[in-house]
Amino acid sequence: MPDYQDGFLIINKTKQRKVGYADMANSFISRFMGLMLKGGIERGLVLKIPEGRGRRGSGIHMFFMRIPLDVLFLDEGKVVVDKVHLKPWQMYNPREPARFVVELEKGASSGTEIGDKLDFTCELA
């Protein structure tokens, strides 16, 4: 299985609008590395969190990041349970357990709110 599956569209089904494009991180290493050391991003990244991780197990870090990110935390049904803007070197645990973490360029999630349902199609989601 490849580390990344690339190029799918994320749609806010609640608001009927495009959120952006992303790749899916498919392995422990790709989830751990995320967007570290990137000077800019063309597409966001969706991290699929293993089942049963809980709130703290679905947290993220911004170590070695060069750019701030908008981060959405989604439950199993792809409903936004938390939303945050993070700067480099921060750590964050979501308010609720998340099954997916969506990392986007700063400002990309401005129209998305907690409770919105997102959709993205890839074979691993």
Jmol script that loads the backbone (N, CA, C; Angstrom):
load data "model"
ATOM      1  N   MET A   1       0.852  -1.181   0.000  1.00  0.00           N
ATOM      2  CA  MET A   1       0.000   0.000   0.000  1.00  0.00           C
ATOM      3  C   MET A   1       0.894   1.240   0.000  1.00  0.00           C
ATOM      4  N   PRO A   2       0.640   2.233  -0.862  1.00  0.00           N
ATOM      5  CA  PRO A   2       1.469   3.425  -0.890  1.00  0.00           C
ATOM      6  C   PRO A   2       1.274   4.258   0.373  1.00  0.00           C
ATOM      7  N   ASP A   3       2.293   5.079   0.695  1.00  0.00           N
ATOM      8  CA  ASP A   3       2.198   5.950   1.864  1.00  0.00           C
ATOM      9  C   ASP A   3       1.136   7.027   1.692  1.00  0.00           C
ATOM     10  N   TYR A   4       0.980   7.536   0.478  1.00  0.00           N
ATOM     11  CA  TYR A   4       0.016   8.601   0.209  1.00  0.00           C
ATOM     12  C   TYR A   4      -0.868   8.214  -0.965  1.00  0.00           C
ATOM     13  N   GLN A   5      -2.135   8.595  -0.853  1.00  0.00           N
ATOM     14  CA  GLN A   5      -3.035   8.509  -2.001  1.00  0.00           C
ATOM     15  C   GLN A   5      -3.346   9.945  -2.358  1.00  0.00           C
ATOM     16  N   ASP A   6      -3.071  10.367  -3.593  1.00  0.00           N
ATOM     17  CA  ASP A   6      -3.201  11.773  -3.854  1.00  0.00           C
ATOM     18  C   ASP A   6      -4.357  12.197  -4.712  1.00  0.00           C
ATOM     19  N   GLY A   7      -4.651  13.482  -4.500  1.00  0.00           N
ATOM     20  CA  GLY A   7      -5.521  14.206  -5.368  1.00  0.00           C
ATOM     21  C   GLY A   7      -7.003  13.955  -5.300  1.00  0.00           C
ATOM     22  N   PHE A   8      -7.629  14.123  -4.162  1.00  0.00           N
ATOM     23  CA  PHE A   8      -9.088  14.045  -4.128  1.00  0.00           C
ATOM     24  C   PHE A   8      -9.660  15.350  -3.594  1.00  0.00           C
ATOM     25  N   LEU A   9     -10.914  15.582  -3.916  1.00  0.00           N
ATOM     26  CA  LEU A   9     -11.609  16.811  -3.566  1.00  0.00           C
ATOM     27  C   LEU A   9     -12.331  16.650  -2.235  1.00  0.00           C
ATOM     28  N   ILE A  10     -12.249  17.683  -1.387  1.00  0.00           N
ATOM     29  CA  ILE A  10     -13.006  17.723  -0.133  1.00  0.00           C
ATOM     30  C   ILE A  10     -14.150  18.714  -0.335  1.00  0.00           C
ATOM     31  N   ILE A  11     -15.364  18.261  -0.054  1.00  0.00           N
ATOM     32  CA  ILE A  11     -16.561  19.091  -0.231  1.00  0.00           C
ATOM     33  C   ILE A  11     -17.276  19.230   1.104  1.00  0.00           C
ATOM     34  N   ASN A  12     -17.726  20.449   1.410  1.00  0.00           N
ATOM     35  CA  ASN A  12     -18.576  20.681   2.570  1.00  0.00           C
ATOM     36  C   ASN A  12     -20.009  20.434   2.096  1.00  0.00           C
ATOM     37  N   LYS A  13     -20.553  19.271   2.454  1.00  0.00           N
ATOM     38  CA  LYS A  13     -21.907  18.906   2.000  1.00  0.00           C
ATOM     39  C   LYS A  13     -22.972  19.763   2.662  1.00  0.00           C
ATOM     40  N   THR A  14     -22.716  20.210   3.884  1.00  0.00           N
ATOM     41  CA  THR A  14     -23.680  21.058   4.586  1.00  0.00           C
ATOM     42  C   THR A  14     -23.844  22.394   3.871  1.00  0.00           C
ATOM     43  N   LYS A  15     -22.738  22.985   3.461  1.00  0.00           N
ATOM     44  CA  LYS A  15     -22.756  24.302   2.828  1.00  0.00           C
ATOM     45  C   LYS A  15     -22.726  24.221   1.303  1.00  0.00           C
ATOM     46  N   GLN A  16     -22.591  22.993   0.757  1.00  0.00           N
ATOM     47  CA  GLN A  16     -22.541  22.793  -0.693  1.00  0.00           C
ATOM     48  C   GLN A  16     -21.441  23.637  -1.341  1.00  0.00           C
ATOM     49  N   ARG A  17     -20.209  23.496  -0.779  1.00  0.00           N
ATOM     50  CA  ARG A  17     -19.091  24.230  -1.363  1.00  0.00           C
ATOM     51  C   ARG A  17     -17.811  23.420  -1.268  1.00  0.00           C
ATOM     52  N   LYS A  18     -16.885  23.737  -2.134  1.00  0.00           N
ATOM     53  CA  LYS A  18     -15.588  23.065  -2.162  1.00  0.00           C
ATOM     54  C   LYS A  18     -14.717  23.597  -1.024  1.00  0.00           C
ATOM     55  N   VAL A  19     -14.077  22.687  -0.297  1.00  0.00           N
ATOM     56  CA  VAL A  19     -13.134  23.075   0.753  1.00  0.00           C
ATOM     57  C   VAL A  19     -11.721  23.106   0.175  1.00  0.00           C
ATOM     58  N   GLY A  20     -11.373  22.125  -0.625  1.00  0.00           N
ATOM     59  CA  GLY A  20     -10.047  22.090  -1.241  1.00  0.00           C
ATOM     60  C   GLY A  20      -9.688  20.695  -1.698  1.00  0.00           C
ATOM     61  N   TYR A  21      -8.458  20.549  -2.132  1.00  0.00           N
ATOM     62  CA  TYR A  21      -7.930  19.257  -2.563  1.00  0.00           C
ATOM     63  C   TYR A  21      -6.956  18.751  -1.514  1.00  0.00           C
ATOM     64  N   ALA A  22      -6.853  17.435  -1.399  1.00  0.00           N
ATOM     65  CA  ALA A  22      -5.964  16.861  -0.392  1.00  0.00           C
ATOM     66  C   ALA A  22      -5.436  15.510  -0.835  1.00  0.00           C
ATOM     67  N   ASP A  23      -4.410  15.079  -0.128  1.00  0.00           N
ATOM     68  CA  ASP A  23      -3.877  13.729  -0.239  1.00  0.00           C
ATOM     69  C   ASP A  23      -4.273  12.996   1.037  1.00  0.00           C
ATOM     70  N   MET A  24      -4.268  11.672   1.003  1.00  0.00           N
ATOM     71  CA  MET A  24      -4.581  10.862   2.186  1.00  0.00           C
ATOM     72  C   MET A  24      -3.295  10.222   2.691  1.00  0.00           C
ATOM     73  N   ALA A  25      -2.986  10.420   3.973  1.00  0.00           N
ATOM     74  CA  ALA A  25      -1.833   9.765   4.594  1.00  0.00           C
ATOM     75  C   ALA A  25      -2.267   8.367   5.021  1.00  0.00           C
ATOM     76  N   ASN A  26      -1.608   7.339   4.479  1.00  0.00           N
ATOM     77  CA  ASN A  26      -2.043   5.956   4.664  1.00  0.00           C
ATOM     78  C   ASN A  26      -1.225   5.138   5.650  1.00  0.00           C
ATOM     79  N   SER A  27      -0.138   5.659   6.144  1.00  0.00           N
ATOM     80  CA  SER A  27       0.717   4.859   7.019  1.00  0.00           C
ATOM     81  C   SER A  27       1.096   5.650   8.265  1.00  0.00           C
ATOM     82  N   PHE A  28       1.647   4.959   9.249  1.00  0.00           N
ATOM     83  CA  PHE A  28       2.102   5.632  10.467  1.00  0.00           C
ATOM     84  C   PHE A  28       3.106   6.728  10.119  1.00  0.00           C
ATOM     85  N   ILE A  29       4.065   6.409   9.276  1.00  0.00           N
ATOM     86  CA  ILE A  29       5.106   7.386   8.924  1.00  0.00           C
ATOM     87  C   ILE A  29       4.508   8.582   8.191  1.00  0.00           C
ATOM     88  N   SER A  30       3.613   8.347   7.243  1.00  0.00           N
ATOM     89  CA  SER A  30       3.024   9.469   6.502  1.00  0.00           C
ATOM     90  C   SER A  30       2.134  10.321   7.408  1.00  0.00           C
ATOM     91  N   ARG A  31       1.455   9.694   8.383  1.00  0.00           N
ATOM     92  CA  ARG A  31       0.671  10.473   9.351  1.00  0.00           C
ATOM     93  C   ARG A  31       1.595  11.269  10.261  1.00  0.00           C
ATOM     94  N   PHE A  32       2.681  10.646  10.718  1.00  0.00           N
ATOM     95  CA  PHE A  32       3.622  11.317  11.614  1.00  0.00           C
ATOM     96  C   PHE A  32       4.284  12.500  10.912  1.00  0.00           C
ATOM     97  N   MET A  33       4.725  12.306   9.687  1.00  0.00           N
ATOM     98  CA  MET A  33       5.416  13.364   8.945  1.00  0.00           C
ATOM     99  C   MET A  33       4.459  14.476   8.520  1.00  0.00           C
ATOM    100  N   GLY A  34       3.241  14.093   8.156  1.00  0.00           N
ATOM    101  CA  GLY A  34       2.262  15.097   7.750  1.00  0.00           C
ATOM    102  C   GLY A  34       2.841  16.058   6.731  1.00  0.00           C
ATOM    103  N   LEU A  35       2.751  17.339   7.037  1.00  0.00           N
ATOM    104  CA  LEU A  35       3.258  18.371   6.134  1.00  0.00           C
ATOM    105  C   LEU A  35       4.540  19.010   6.671  1.00  0.00           C
ATOM    106  N   MET A  36       5.232  18.310   7.582  1.00  0.00           N
ATOM    107  CA  MET A  36       6.462  18.850   8.164  1.00  0.00           C
ATOM    108  C   MET A  36       7.465  19.221   7.080  1.00  0.00           C
ATOM    109  N   LEU A  37       8.177  20.302   7.351  1.00  0.00           N
ATOM    110  CA  LEU A  37       9.281  20.793   6.519  1.00  0.00           C
ATOM    111  C   LEU A  37       8.848  21.331   5.164  1.00  0.00           C
ATOM    112  N   LYS A  38       7.554  21.459   4.946  1.00  0.00           N
ATOM    113  CA  LYS A  38       7.053  22.019   3.685  1.00  0.00           C
ATOM    114  C   LYS A  38       7.043  23.547   3.797  1.00  0.00           C
ATOM    115  N   GLY A  39       7.499  24.229   2.757  1.00  0.00           N
ATOM    116  CA  GLY A  39       7.488  25.685   2.742  1.00  0.00           C
ATOM    117  C   GLY A  39       6.166  26.256   2.259  1.00  0.00           C
ATOM    118  N   GLY A  40       5.363  25.437   1.644  1.00  0.00           N
ATOM    119  CA  GLY A  40       4.049  25.808   1.145  1.00  0.00           C
ATOM    120  C   GLY A  40       3.355  24.527   0.720  1.00  0.00           C
ATOM    121  N   ILE A  41       2.054  24.585   0.548  1.00  0.00           N
ATOM    122  CA  ILE A  41       1.339  23.366   0.168  1.00  0.00           C
ATOM    123  C   ILE A  41       0.407  23.645  -1.005  1.00  0.00           C
ATOM    124  N   GLU A  42       0.393  22.720  -1.949  1.00  0.00           N
ATOM    125  CA  GLU A  42      -0.548  22.796  -3.070  1.00  0.00           C
ATOM    126  C   GLU A  42      -1.871  22.159  -2.685  1.00  0.00           C
ATOM    127  N   ARG A  43      -1.784  21.047  -1.928  1.00  0.00           N
ATOM    128  CA  ARG A  43      -2.973  20.324  -1.475  1.00  0.00           C
ATOM    129  C   ARG A  43      -2.826  20.077   0.015  1.00  0.00           C
ATOM    130  N   GLY A  44      -3.981  19.955   0.676  1.00  0.00           N
ATOM    131  CA  GLY A  44      -3.969  19.614   2.085  1.00  0.00           C
ATOM    132  C   GLY A  44      -3.643  18.143   2.281  1.00  0.00           C
ATOM    133  N   LEU A  45      -3.802  17.693   3.513  1.00  0.00           N
ATOM    134  CA  LEU A  45      -3.528  16.302   3.844  1.00  0.00           C
ATOM    135  C   LEU A  45      -4.599  15.808   4.808  1.00  0.00           C
ATOM    136  N   VAL A  46      -5.148  14.627   4.527  1.00  0.00           N
ATOM    137  CA  VAL A  46      -6.113  13.986   5.421  1.00  0.00           C
ATOM    138  C   VAL A  46      -5.401  12.828   6.101  1.00  0.00           C
ATOM    139  N   LEU A  47      -5.433  12.831   7.427  1.00  0.00           N
ATOM    140  CA  LEU A  47      -4.846  11.757   8.218  1.00  0.00           C
ATOM    141  C   LEU A  47      -5.979  10.873   8.704  1.00  0.00           C
ATOM    142  N   LYS A  48      -5.937   9.602   8.373  1.00  0.00           N
ATOM    143  CA  LYS A  48      -6.954   8.672   8.869  1.00  0.00           C
ATOM    144  C   LYS A  48      -6.430   8.078  10.171  1.00  0.00           C
ATOM    145  N   ILE A  49      -7.119   8.387  11.266  1.00  0.00           N
ATOM    146  CA  ILE A  49      -6.697   7.958  12.596  1.00  0.00           C
ATOM    147  C   ILE A  49      -7.225   6.546  12.851  1.00  0.00           C
ATOM    148  N   PRO A  50      -6.371   5.645  13.332  1.00  0.00           N
ATOM    149  CA  PRO A  50      -6.844   4.289  13.640  1.00  0.00           C
ATOM    150  C   PRO A  50      -7.982   4.308  14.662  1.00  0.00           C
ATOM    151  N   GLU A  51      -8.899   3.363  14.542  1.00  0.00           N
ATOM    152  CA  GLU A  51     -10.051   3.285  15.448  1.00  0.00           C
ATOM    153  C   GLU A  51      -9.616   3.149  16.898  1.00  0.00           C
ATOM    154  N   GLY A  52     -10.450   3.701  17.791  1.00  0.00           N
ATOM    155  CA  GLY A  52     -10.246   3.540  19.221  1.00  0.00           C
ATOM    156  C   GLY A  52      -9.170   4.422  19.817  1.00  0.00           C
ATOM    157  N   ARG A  53      -8.689   5.411  19.098  1.00  0.00           N
ATOM    158  CA  ARG A  53      -7.613   6.251  19.602  1.00  0.00           C
ATOM    159  C   ARG A  53      -8.068   7.254  20.664  1.00  0.00           C
ATOM    160  N   GLY A  54      -9.337   7.631  20.669  1.00  0.00           N
ATOM    161  CA  GLY A  54      -9.814   8.604  21.643  1.00  0.00           C
ATOM    162  C   GLY A  54      -9.384  10.024  21.299  1.00  0.00           C
ATOM    163  N   ARG A  55      -9.711  10.931  22.203  1.00  0.00           N
ATOM    164  CA  ARG A  55      -9.448  12.355  21.985  1.00  0.00           C
ATOM    165  C   ARG A  55      -7.947  12.653  21.907  1.00  0.00           C
ATOM    166  N   ARG A  56      -7.202  12.186  22.879  1.00  0.00           N
ATOM    167  CA  ARG A  56      -5.759  12.469  22.908  1.00  0.00           C
ATOM    168  C   ARG A  56      -5.014  11.743  21.787  1.00  0.00           C
ATOM    169  N   GLY A  57      -5.496  10.585  21.410  1.00  0.00           N
ATOM    170  CA  GLY A  57      -4.857   9.824  20.338  1.00  0.00           C
ATOM    171  C   GLY A  57      -5.097  10.385  18.955  1.00  0.00           C
ATOM    172  N   SER A  58      -6.013  11.355  18.849  1.00  0.00           N
ATOM    173  CA  SER A  58      -6.246  11.988  17.551  1.00  0.00           C
ATOM    174  C   SER A  58      -5.697  13.413  17.518  1.00  0.00           C
ATOM    175  N   GLY A  59      -4.860  13.739  18.504  1.00  0.00           N
ATOM    176  CA  GLY A  59      -4.209  15.044  18.529  1.00  0.00           C
ATOM    177  C   GLY A  59      -3.079  15.115  17.513  1.00  0.00           C
ATOM    178  N   ILE A  60      -2.640  16.333  17.234  1.00  0.00           N
ATOM    179  CA  ILE A  60      -1.551  16.522  16.272  1.00  0.00           C
ATOM    180  C   ILE A  60      -0.506  17.468  16.844  1.00  0.00           C
ATOM    181  N   HIS A  61       0.663  17.457  16.215  1.00  0.00           N
ATOM    182  CA  HIS A  61       1.725  18.403  16.561  1.00  0.00           C
ATOM    183  C   HIS A  61       2.110  19.179  15.310  1.00  0.00           C
ATOM    184  N   MET A  62       2.684  20.335  15.545  1.00  0.00           N
ATOM    185  CA  MET A  62       3.151  21.183  14.444  1.00  0.00           C
ATOM    186  C   MET A  62       4.672  21.335  14.506  1.00  0.00           C
ATOM    187  N   PHE A  63       5.353  20.332  15.071  1.00  0.00           N
ATOM    188  CA  PHE A  63       6.810  20.368  15.154  1.00  0.00           C
ATOM    189  C   PHE A  63       7.404  20.402  13.747  1.00  0.00           C
ATOM    190  N   PHE A  64       8.417  21.210  13.575  1.00  0.00           N
ATOM    191  CA  PHE A  64       9.147  21.337  12.313  1.00  0.00           C
ATOM    192  C   PHE A  64       8.292  21.852  11.155  1.00  0.00           C
ATOM    193  N   MET A  65       7.138  22.421  11.484  1.00  0.00           N
ATOM    194  CA  MET A  65       6.307  23.039  10.446  1.00  0.00           C
ATOM    195  C   MET A  65       6.851  24.428  10.146  1.00  0.00           C
ATOM    196  N   ARG A  66       6.709  24.849   8.914  1.00  0.00           N
ATOM    197  CA  ARG A  66       7.160  26.174   8.498  1.00  0.00           C
ATOM    198  C   ARG A  66       6.000  27.131   8.273  1.00  0.00           C
ATOM    199  N   ILE A  67       4.795  26.583   8.149  1.00  0.00           N
ATOM    200  CA  ILE A  67       3.635  27.407   7.820  1.00  0.00           C
ATOM    201  C   ILE A  67       2.482  27.088   8.772  1.00  0.00           C
ATOM    202  N   PRO A  68       1.614  28.084   9.045  1.00  0.00           N
ATOM    203  CA  PRO A  68       0.423  27.802   9.855  1.00  0.00           C
ATOM    204  C   PRO A  68      -0.596  27.017   9.030  1.00  0.00           C
ATOM    205  N   LEU A  69      -1.460  26.281   9.723  1.00  0.00           N
ATOM    206  CA  LEU A  69      -2.473  25.463   9.058  1.00  0.00           C
ATOM    207  C   LEU A  69      -3.839  25.652   9.695  1.00  0.00           C
ATOM    208  N   ASP A  70      -4.883  25.464   8.900  1.00  0.00           N
ATOM    209  CA  ASP A  70      -6.234  25.255   9.409  1.00  0.00           C
ATOM    210  C   ASP A  70      -6.382  23.747   9.569  1.00  0.00           C
ATOM    211  N   VAL A  71      -6.903  23.320  10.708  1.00  0.00           N
ATOM    212  CA  VAL A  71      -7.039  21.885  10.967  1.00  0.00           C
ATOM    213  C   VAL A  71      -8.484  21.580  11.350  1.00  0.00           C
ATOM    214  N   LEU A  72      -9.077  20.607  10.656  1.00  0.00           N
ATOM    215  CA  LEU A  72     -10.431  20.141  10.947  1.00  0.00           C
ATOM    216  C   LEU A  72     -10.342  18.728  11.489  1.00  0.00           C
ATOM    217  N   PHE A  73     -11.086  18.453  12.557  1.00  0.00           N
ATOM    218  CA  PHE A  73     -11.158  17.117  13.140  1.00  0.00           C
ATOM    219  C   PHE A  73     -12.552  16.574  12.853  1.00  0.00           C
ATOM    220  N   LEU A  74     -12.620  15.394  12.222  1.00  0.00           N
ATOM    221  CA  LEU A  74     -13.893  14.809  11.804  1.00  0.00           C
ATOM    222  C   LEU A  74     -14.122  13.487  12.508  1.00  0.00           C
ATOM    223  N   ASP A  75     -15.399  13.193  12.793  1.00  0.00           N
ATOM    224  CA  ASP A  75     -15.729  11.893  13.378  1.00  0.00           C
ATOM    225  C   ASP A  75     -15.859  10.840  12.272  1.00  0.00           C
ATOM    226  N   GLU A  76     -16.283   9.650  12.642  1.00  0.00           N
ATOM    227  CA  GLU A  76     -16.417   8.535  11.693  1.00  0.00           C
ATOM    228  C   GLU A  76     -17.339   8.881  10.521  1.00  0.00           C
ATOM    229  N   GLY A  77     -18.375   9.694  10.780  1.00  0.00           N
ATOM    230  CA  GLY A  77     -19.315  10.098   9.731  1.00  0.00           C
ATOM    231  C   GLY A  77     -18.858  11.311   8.936  1.00  0.00           C
ATOM    232  N   LYS A  78     -17.621  11.747   9.158  1.00  0.00           N
ATOM    233  CA  LYS A  78     -17.023  12.906   8.487  1.00  0.00           C
ATOM    234  C   LYS A  78     -17.727  14.214   8.840  1.00  0.00           C
ATOM    235  N   VAL A  79     -18.206  14.283  10.084  1.00  0.00           N
ATOM    236  CA  VAL A  79     -18.798  15.507  10.623  1.00  0.00           C
ATOM    237  C   VAL A  79     -17.715  16.227  11.425  1.00  0.00           C
ATOM    238  N   VAL A  80     -17.590  17.535  11.227  1.00  0.00           N
ATOM    239  CA  VAL A  80     -16.565  18.319  11.915  1.00  0.00           C
ATOM    240  C   VAL A  80     -16.897  18.390  13.407  1.00  0.00           C
ATOM    241  N   VAL A  81     -15.972  17.891  14.244  1.00  0.00           N
ATOM    242  CA  VAL A  81     -16.162  17.927  15.701  1.00  0.00           C
ATOM    243  C   VAL A  81     -15.276  18.977  16.355  1.00  0.00           C
ATOM    244  N   ASP A  82     -14.298  19.496  15.622  1.00  0.00           N
ATOM    245  CA  ASP A  82     -13.436  20.563  16.135  1.00  0.00           C
ATOM    246  C   ASP A  82     -12.736  21.222  14.953  1.00  0.00           C
ATOM    247  N   LYS A  83     -12.377  22.470  15.151  1.00  0.00           N
ATOM    248  CA  LYS A  83     -11.711  23.250  14.110  1.00  0.00           C
ATOM    249  C   LYS A  83     -10.736  24.185  14.806  1.00  0.00           C
ATOM    250  N   VAL A  84      -9.519  24.281  14.279  1.00  0.00           N
ATOM    251  CA  VAL A  84      -8.524  25.128  14.928  1.00  0.00           C
ATOM    252  C   VAL A  84      -7.529  25.650  13.895  1.00  0.00           C
ATOM    253  N   HIS A  85      -6.955  26.800  14.171  1.00  0.00           N
ATOM    254  CA  HIS A  85      -5.865  27.356  13.372  1.00  0.00           C
ATOM    255  C   HIS A  85      -4.602  27.174  14.204  1.00  0.00           C
ATOM    256  N   LEU A  86      -3.612  26.486  13.667  1.00  0.00           N
ATOM    257  CA  LEU A  86      -2.390  26.207  14.423  1.00  0.00           C
ATOM    258  C   LEU A  86      -1.176  26.823  13.746  1.00  0.00           C
ATOM    259  N   LYS A  87      -0.282  27.316  14.593  1.00  0.00           N
ATOM    260  CA  LYS A  87       0.988  27.868  14.133  1.00  0.00           C
ATOM    261  C   LYS A  87       2.078  26.822  14.334  1.00  0.00           C
ATOM    262  N   PRO A  88       3.208  27.001  13.645  1.00  0.00           N
ATOM    263  CA  PRO A  88       4.316  26.063  13.843  1.00  0.00           C
ATOM    264  C   PRO A  88       4.685  25.908  15.324  1.00  0.00           C
ATOM    265  N   TRP A  89       5.052  24.692  15.682  1.00  0.00           N
ATOM    266  CA  TRP A  89       5.526  24.281  17.010  1.00  0.00           C
ATOM    267  C   TRP A  89       4.424  24.142  18.050  1.00  0.00           C
ATOM    268  N   GLN A  90       3.164  24.227  17.679  1.00  0.00           N
ATOM    269  CA  GLN A  90       2.073  23.999  18.624  1.00  0.00           C
ATOM    270  C   GLN A  90       1.678  22.525  18.634  1.00  0.00           C
ATOM    271  N   MET A  91       1.018  22.121  19.722  1.00  0.00           N
ATOM    272  CA  MET A  91       0.400  20.793  19.827  1.00  0.00           C
ATOM    273  C   MET A  91      -1.074  21.027  20.122  1.00  0.00           C
ATOM    274  N   TYR A  92      -1.931  20.080  19.708  1.00  0.00           N
ATOM    275  CA  TYR A  92      -3.363  20.259  19.950  1.00  0.00           C
ATOM    276  C   TYR A  92      -4.063  18.910  20.012  1.00  0.00           C
ATOM    277  N   ASN A  93      -4.931  18.766  21.016  1.00  0.00           N
ATOM    278  CA  ASN A  93      -5.836  17.616  21.119  1.00  0.00           C
ATOM    279  C   ASN A  93      -7.251  18.130  20.887  1.00  0.00           C
ATOM    280  N   PRO A  94      -8.017  17.486  20.011  1.00  0.00           N
ATOM    281  CA  PRO A  94      -9.371  17.966  19.718  1.00  0.00           C
ATOM    282  C   PRO A  94     -10.310  17.816  20.917  1.00  0.00           C
ATOM    283  N   ARG A  95     -11.409  18.559  20.872  1.00  0.00           N
ATOM    284  CA  ARG A  95     -12.428  18.498  21.938  1.00  0.00           C
ATOM    285  C   ARG A  95     -13.117  17.147  21.992  1.00  0.00           C
ATOM    286  N   GLU A  96     -13.251  16.524  20.830  1.00  0.00           N
ATOM    287  CA  GLU A  96     -13.895  15.214  20.700  1.00  0.00           C
ATOM    288  C   GLU A  96     -12.949  14.279  19.951  1.00  0.00           C
ATOM    289  N   PRO A  97     -13.079  12.972  20.160  1.00  0.00           N
ATOM    290  CA  PRO A  97     -12.246  12.037  19.386  1.00  0.00           C
ATOM    291  C   PRO A  97     -12.490  12.219  17.885  1.00  0.00           C
ATOM    292  N   ALA A  98     -11.442  12.071  17.112  1.00  0.00           N
ATOM    293  CA  ALA A  98     -11.551  12.236  15.660  1.00  0.00           C
ATOM    294  C   ALA A  98     -11.095  10.969  14.950  1.00  0.00           C
ATOM    295  N   ARG A  99     -11.730  10.690  13.827  1.00  0.00           N
ATOM    296  CA  ARG A  99     -11.334   9.564  12.968  1.00  0.00           C
ATOM    297  C   ARG A  99     -10.505  10.062  11.790  1.00  0.00           C
ATOM    298  N   PHE A 100     -10.734  11.335  11.420  1.00  0.00           N
ATOM    299  CA  PHE A 100      -9.980  11.976  10.347  1.00  0.00           C
ATOM    300  C   PHE A 100      -9.503  13.343  10.819  1.00  0.00           C
ATOM    301  N   VAL A 101      -8.289  13.706  10.445  1.00  0.00           N
ATOM    302  CA  VAL A 101      -7.748  15.042  10.687  1.00  0.00           C
ATOM    303  C   VAL A 101      -7.413  15.618   9.316  1.00  0.00           C
ATOM    304  N   VAL A 102      -7.972  16.784   9.031  1.00  0.00           N
ATOM    305  CA  VAL A 102      -7.766  17.424   7.736  1.00  0.00           C
ATOM    306  C   VAL A 102      -6.885  18.651   7.948  1.00  0.00           C
ATOM    307  N   GLU A 103      -5.689  18.629   7.361  1.00  0.00           N
ATOM    308  CA  GLU A 103      -4.750  19.743   7.452  1.00  0.00           C
ATOM    309  C   GLU A 103      -4.816  20.521   6.145  1.00  0.00           C
ATOM    310  N   LEU A 104      -5.125  21.822   6.257  1.00  0.00           N
ATOM    311  CA  LEU A 104      -5.303  22.669   5.077  1.00  0.00           C
ATOM    312  C   LEU A 104      -4.488  23.947   5.201  1.00  0.00           C
ATOM    313  N   GLU A 105      -4.221  24.555   4.062  1.00  0.00           N
ATOM    314  CA  GLU A 105      -3.545  25.843   4.052  1.00  0.00           C
ATOM    315  C   GLU A 105      -4.361  26.853   4.863  1.00  0.00           C
ATOM    316  N   LYS A 106      -3.677  27.758   5.551  1.00  0.00           N
ATOM    317  CA  LYS A 106      -4.333  28.783   6.358  1.00  0.00           C
ATOM    318  C   LYS A 106      -5.400  29.507   5.533  1.00  0.00           C
ATOM    319  N   GLY A 107      -6.611  29.589   6.083  1.00  0.00           N
ATOM    320  CA  GLY A 107      -7.724  30.263   5.422  1.00  0.00           C
ATOM    321  C   GLY A 107      -8.622  29.358   4.601  1.00  0.00           C
ATOM    322  N   ALA A 108      -8.166  28.164   4.275  1.00  0.00           N
ATOM    323  CA  ALA A 108      -8.938  27.263   3.407  1.00  0.00           C
ATOM    324  C   ALA A 108     -10.223  26.764   4.051  1.00  0.00           C
ATOM    325  N   SER A 109     -10.264  26.711   5.379  1.00  0.00           N
ATOM    326  CA  SER A 109     -11.458  26.180   6.047  1.00  0.00           C
ATOM    327  C   SER A 109     -12.366  27.277   6.581  1.00  0.00           C
ATOM    328  N   SER A 110     -12.185  28.510   6.122  1.00  0.00           N
ATOM    329  CA  SER A 110     -12.906  29.646   6.697  1.00  0.00           C
ATOM    330  C   SER A 110     -14.425  29.511   6.659  1.00  0.00           C
ATOM    331  N   GLY A 111     -14.989  28.824   5.685  1.00  0.00           N
ATOM    332  CA  GLY A 111     -16.441  28.673   5.613  1.00  0.00           C
ATOM    333  C   GLY A 111     -16.964  27.412   6.266  1.00  0.00           C
ATOM    334  N   THR A 112     -16.092  26.627   6.871  1.00  0.00           N
ATOM    335  CA  THR A 112     -16.489  25.353   7.481  1.00  0.00           C
ATOM    336  C   THR A 112     -16.620  25.528   8.983  1.00  0.00           C
ATOM    337  N   GLU A 113     -17.691  24.974   9.550  1.00  0.00           N
ATOM    338  CA  GLU A 113     -17.955  25.116  10.983  1.00  0.00           C
ATOM    339  C   GLU A 113     -18.140  23.759  11.638  1.00  0.00           C
ATOM    340  N   ILE A 114     -18.018  23.747  12.959  1.00  0.00           N
ATOM    341  CA  ILE A 114     -18.285  22.530  13.723  1.00  0.00           C
ATOM    342  C   ILE A 114     -19.727  22.105  13.442  1.00  0.00           C
ATOM    343  N   GLY A 115     -19.929  20.831  13.158  1.00  0.00           N
ATOM    344  CA  GLY A 115     -21.247  20.298  12.819  1.00  0.00           C
ATOM    345  C   GLY A 115     -21.461  20.106  11.327  1.00  0.00           C
ATOM    346  N   ASP A 116     -20.622  20.737  10.502  1.00  0.00           N
ATOM    347  CA  ASP A 116     -20.738  20.556   9.050  1.00  0.00           C
ATOM    348  C   ASP A 116     -20.302  19.145   8.663  1.00  0.00           C
ATOM    349  N   LYS A 117     -20.957  18.588   7.657  1.00  0.00           N
ATOM    350  CA  LYS A 117     -20.584  17.265   7.138  1.00  0.00           C
ATOM    351  C   LYS A 117     -19.746  17.454   5.883  1.00  0.00           C
ATOM    352  N   LEU A 118     -18.580  16.811   5.880  1.00  0.00           N
ATOM    353  CA  LEU A 118     -17.695  16.878   4.724  1.00  0.00           C
ATOM    354  C   LEU A 118     -17.762  15.577   3.951  1.00  0.00           C
ATOM    355  N   ASP A 119     -17.314  15.633   2.707  1.00  0.00           N
ATOM    356  CA  ASP A 119     -17.243  14.427   1.889  1.00  0.00           C
ATOM    357  C   ASP A 119     -15.938  14.450   1.119  1.00  0.00           C
ATOM    358  N   PHE A 120     -15.274  13.338   1.099  1.00  0.00           N
ATOM    359  CA  PHE A 120     -14.119  13.134   0.234  1.00  0.00           C
ATOM    360  C   PHE A 120     -14.128  11.677  -0.137  1.00  0.00           C
ATOM    361  N   THR A 121     -13.783  11.431  -1.365  1.00  0.00           N
ATOM    362  CA  THR A 121     -13.848  10.072  -1.875  1.00  0.00           C
ATOM    363  C   THR A 121     -12.454   9.567  -2.171  1.00  0.00           C
ATOM    364  N   CYS A 122     -12.083   8.543  -1.447  1.00  0.00           N
ATOM    365  CA  CYS A 122     -10.866   7.799  -1.747  1.00  0.00           C
ATOM    366  C   CYS A 122     -11.086   6.416  -1.164  1.00  0.00           C
ATOM    367  N   GLU A 123     -10.431   5.438  -1.687  1.00  0.00           N
ATOM    368  CA  GLU A 123     -10.724   4.059  -1.295  1.00  0.00           C
ATOM    369  C   GLU A 123     -10.416   3.759   0.163  1.00  0.00           C
ATOM    370  N   LEU A 124      -9.600   4.565   0.824  1.00  0.00           N
ATOM    371  CA  LEU A 124      -9.229   4.284   2.208  1.00  0.00           C
ATOM    372  C   LEU A 124     -10.070   5.041   3.222  1.00  0.00           C
ATOM    373  N   ALA A 125     -10.910   5.941   2.781  1.00  0.00           N
ATOM    374  CA  ALA A 125     -11.681   6.731   3.736  1.00  0.00           C
ATOM    375  C   ALA A 125     -12.922   6.029   4.056  1.00  0.00           C
TER     376      ALA A 125
END
end "model"
wireframe off; spacefill off
backbone 0.3
color backbone group
